[in-house]
Amino acid sequence: MRSLTPPAAAASVSDHPAGPPEARRYELRCAHGVSSALLLPSGGSLGDQVVRDLLLARHHSAWRCRCQPTMDGSLQGLVA
């Protein structure tokens, strides 16, 4: 029987050591592959939820999966 629950993916956010202090690296990894994004500071700011949604859409498009992340660190609790 096929499960109705999508597989889990691990996601994390960390400071980017080579960038300015506000630079953050987002990573989403599942059994299908790994996607990452680097958010550099600019005139405006994107919230973690916006970055999460953009990275998730990019990951699904690239790897053709529907895994749902379990976030840790500052992204905890953002899974809808």
Residue frames as a rotation matrix with the C-alpha (Angstrom) as fourth column:
MET 1
0.581 0.814 0.000 0.00
0.814 -0.581 0.000 0.00
0.000 0.000 -1.000 0.00
ARG 2
-0.244 -0.647 0.723 1.32
0.621 -0.677 -0.396 3.45
0.745 0.352 0.567 -0.93
SER 3
-0.319 0.046 -0.947 1.73
0.876 -0.368 -0.312 5.94
-0.362 -0.929 0.077 1.91
LEU 4
0.572 0.594 0.566 -0.19
0.736 -0.676 -0.036 9.21
0.361 0.437 -0.824 1.65
THR 5
0.843 -0.342 -0.415 2.46
0.063 -0.704 0.708 11.01
-0.534 -0.623 -0.571 3.72
PRO 6
0.794 -0.605 -0.063 5.34
-0.200 -0.162 -0.966 12.45
0.574 0.780 -0.249 1.68
PRO 7
0.361 -0.747 -0.558 8.83
0.843 0.517 -0.147 11.36
0.398 -0.418 0.817 2.74
ALA 8
0.858 -0.098 -0.504 10.70
0.274 -0.743 0.611 13.66
-0.434 -0.662 -0.611 5.10
ALA 9
0.382 -0.788 0.483 13.55
0.538 -0.235 -0.809 15.90
0.751 0.569 0.334 4.07
ALA 10
0.249 -0.390 -0.886 16.10
0.894 -0.260 0.365 17.51
-0.373 -0.883 0.284 6.36
ALA 11
0.493 -0.072 0.867 16.54
0.468 -0.818 -0.334 21.25
0.733 0.571 -0.370 6.12
SER 12
0.208 -0.479 -0.853 18.95
0.917 -0.208 0.340 23.58
-0.340 -0.853 0.397 7.82
VAL 13
0.789 -0.065 0.611 20.01
0.212 -0.904 -0.370 27.20
0.576 0.422 -0.700 7.89
SER 14
0.375 -0.739 -0.559 23.40
0.859 0.049 0.510 28.52
-0.350 -0.672 0.653 8.92
ASP 15
0.647 -0.304 -0.699 25.54
-0.286 -0.947 0.147 31.64
-0.707 0.105 -0.699 8.73
HIS 16
0.878 -0.407 0.251 27.72
0.406 0.358 -0.841 31.76
0.252 0.840 0.480 5.63
PRO 17
0.502 -0.717 -0.483 31.34
0.604 -0.110 0.790 32.07
-0.619 -0.688 0.378 6.85
ALA 18
-0.470 -0.764 0.442 32.70
0.846 -0.247 0.473 33.65
-0.252 0.596 0.762 3.67
GLY 19
-0.068 0.548 0.833 29.97
0.675 -0.590 0.443 36.25
0.735 0.592 -0.330 3.35
PRO 20
-0.501 -0.021 0.865 28.87
-0.403 -0.879 -0.255 39.33
0.766 -0.477 0.432 5.27
PRO 21
-0.954 0.035 0.297 27.44
-0.272 0.308 -0.912 38.80
-0.123 -0.951 -0.284 8.78
GLU 22
-0.157 0.986 0.060 23.83
-0.725 -0.074 -0.685 38.74
-0.671 -0.151 0.726 7.52
ALA 23
-0.255 0.014 -0.967 24.50
-0.866 0.442 0.235 36.11
0.431 0.897 -0.101 4.82
ARG 24
-0.031 0.322 0.946 22.69
-0.688 0.680 -0.254 32.81
-0.725 -0.659 0.201 5.38
ARG 25
-0.744 -0.221 -0.630 22.95
-0.609 0.612 0.504 29.41
0.274 0.759 -0.591 3.72
TYR 26
0.185 0.869 0.459 19.82
-0.844 0.380 -0.379 27.27
-0.503 -0.317 0.804 3.41
GLU 27
-0.777 -0.435 -0.455 20.01
-0.606 0.715 0.349 23.57
0.173 0.547 -0.819 2.58
LEU 28
0.341 0.879 0.332 17.34
-0.849 0.440 -0.293 20.97
-0.404 -0.182 0.896 1.87
ARG 29
-0.661 -0.603 -0.447 18.34
-0.726 0.664 0.179 17.33
0.189 0.443 -0.877 1.51
CYS 30
0.432 0.764 0.479 16.27
-0.761 0.594 -0.261 14.21
-0.484 -0.252 0.838 0.93
ALA 31
0.127 -0.356 0.926 16.80
0.160 0.929 0.335 10.76
-0.979 0.106 0.175 -0.55
HIS 32
0.761 0.269 0.591 16.37
0.600 0.057 -0.798 12.26
-0.249 0.961 -0.118 -4.03
GLY 33
0.068 -0.770 0.634 19.00
0.743 -0.385 -0.548 15.02
0.666 0.509 0.546 -3.83
VAL 34
-0.125 -0.237 -0.964 20.27
0.850 -0.526 0.019 18.20
-0.511 -0.817 0.267 -2.20
SER 35
0.315 0.204 0.927 19.26
0.654 -0.755 -0.056 21.80
0.688 0.624 -0.371 -2.93
SER 36
-0.129 -0.381 -0.916 20.82
0.912 -0.408 0.042 24.88
-0.390 -0.830 0.400 -1.39
ALA 37
0.546 0.273 0.792 20.48
0.561 -0.821 -0.104 28.63
0.622 0.501 -0.602 -1.52
LEU 38
-0.488 -0.695 -0.527 22.61
0.872 -0.416 -0.259 31.50
-0.039 -0.586 0.809 -0.32
LEU 39
0.636 0.732 0.246 20.79
0.708 -0.679 0.193 34.60
0.308 0.052 -0.950 0.85
LEU 40
-0.547 -0.837 0.015 22.93
0.799 -0.527 -0.290 37.73
0.251 -0.147 0.957 0.75
PRO 41
-0.083 0.531 -0.843 21.81
0.660 -0.604 -0.446 40.92
-0.746 -0.594 -0.301 2.48
SER 42
-0.573 -0.018 0.820 20.34
0.707 -0.516 0.483 43.65
0.414 0.856 0.309 0.31
GLY 43
-0.805 0.279 0.523 18.04
-0.325 -0.946 0.005 46.65
0.496 -0.166 0.852 0.63
GLY 44
0.248 0.945 0.213 15.07
-0.844 0.103 0.527 44.49
0.476 -0.310 0.823 1.64
SER 45
-0.730 -0.481 0.486 14.78
-0.660 0.680 -0.318 41.35
-0.177 -0.553 -0.814 3.66
LEU 46
-0.049 0.674 -0.737 13.11
-0.509 0.618 0.599 38.01
0.860 0.404 0.313 3.02
GLY 47
0.239 0.206 0.949 11.70
-0.954 0.232 0.190 36.09
-0.181 -0.951 0.252 5.93
ASP 48
-0.718 -0.535 0.445 12.68
-0.509 0.840 0.190 32.48
-0.475 -0.090 -0.875 6.59
GLN 49
0.025 0.813 0.581 9.22
0.121 0.575 -0.809 31.32
-0.992 0.090 -0.084 5.45
VAL 50
0.758 0.224 -0.613 9.62
-0.511 -0.381 -0.771 32.97
-0.406 0.897 -0.174 2.03
VAL 51
-0.186 -0.913 -0.364 13.10
-0.983 0.170 0.075 31.51
-0.007 0.372 -0.928 1.53
ARG 52
-0.592 0.037 0.805 11.84
-0.257 0.938 -0.232 28.08
-0.763 -0.345 -0.546 2.66
ASP 53
0.454 0.864 0.217 8.98
0.012 0.238 -0.971 28.18
-0.891 0.443 0.097 0.14
LEU 54
0.622 -0.289 -0.728 11.28
-0.776 -0.357 -0.521 29.26
-0.109 0.888 -0.446 -2.71
LEU 55
-0.490 -0.870 0.059 13.87
-0.862 0.494 0.115 26.61
-0.129 0.006 -0.992 -1.89
LEU 56
-0.345 0.449 0.824 11.20
-0.094 0.857 -0.506 23.91
-0.934 -0.252 -0.254 -1.56
ALA 57
0.744 0.634 -0.209 9.69
-0.230 -0.051 -0.972 24.81
-0.627 0.772 0.108 -4.96
ARG 58
0.280 -0.740 -0.611 13.16
-0.955 -0.150 -0.257 24.76
0.099 0.656 -0.749 -6.55
HIS 59
-0.635 -0.513 0.577 13.97
-0.627 0.779 0.002 21.42
-0.450 -0.361 -0.816 -4.90
HIS 60
0.096 0.766 0.635 10.71
0.002 0.638 -0.770 19.83
-0.995 0.075 0.060 -6.09
SER 61
0.825 0.198 -0.530 11.30
-0.478 -0.258 -0.840 21.08
-0.303 0.946 -0.118 -9.62
ALA 62
0.009 -0.940 -0.340 14.93
-0.994 0.028 -0.105 19.92
0.108 0.339 -0.934 -9.76
TRP 63
-0.843 -0.456 0.286 14.47
-0.516 0.836 -0.186 16.50
-0.155 -0.304 -0.940 -8.18
ARG 64
-0.335 0.805 -0.490 10.84
-0.545 0.259 0.798 15.74
0.769 0.534 0.352 -9.13
CYS 65
-0.661 0.138 -0.738 10.00
0.589 0.704 -0.396 14.74
0.464 -0.697 -0.547 -5.57
ARG 66
0.198 0.771 0.606 7.40
-0.094 -0.600 0.794 15.91
0.976 -0.214 -0.046 -3.08
CYS 67
-0.220 -0.371 -0.902 9.37
0.851 0.380 -0.364 15.49
0.477 -0.847 0.232 0.13
GLN 68
0.697 0.461 0.549 8.40
0.083 -0.813 0.576 17.82
0.712 -0.356 -0.605 2.95
PRO 69
-0.289 -0.951 0.106 11.12
0.014 -0.114 -0.993 19.32
0.957 -0.286 0.046 5.15
THR 70
0.743 0.261 -0.616 11.47
0.638 0.002 0.770 19.10
0.203 -0.965 -0.165 8.87
MET 71
0.414 -0.571 0.709 13.24
-0.036 -0.788 -0.614 22.30
0.910 0.228 -0.346 9.76
ASP 72
0.375 -0.344 -0.861 15.76
0.920 0.249 0.301 22.82
0.111 -0.905 0.410 12.52
GLY 73
-0.690 -0.706 -0.163 17.51
0.724 -0.681 -0.111 25.81
-0.033 -0.195 0.980 14.04
SER 74
-0.798 0.342 -0.497 15.87
-0.158 -0.913 -0.375 29.15
-0.582 -0.221 0.783 13.31
LEU 75
-0.643 0.585 -0.495 13.47
-0.629 -0.035 0.776 27.50
0.437 0.810 0.391 10.83
GLN 76
-0.948 0.271 -0.168 11.86
0.318 0.827 -0.464 25.21
0.013 -0.493 -0.870 13.42
GLY 77
-0.370 0.904 -0.214 8.10
0.417 -0.044 -0.908 25.12
-0.830 -0.425 -0.361 13.22
LEU 78
-0.463 0.171 -0.870 7.86
-0.636 -0.748 0.191 26.51
-0.618 0.641 0.455 9.69
VAL 79
-0.988 0.155 -0.024 6.50
0.099 0.734 0.672 23.28
0.122 0.661 -0.740 8.20
ALA 80
-0.485 0.873 0.059 2.85
-0.866 -0.489 0.103 23.85
0.119 -0.002 0.993 7.36
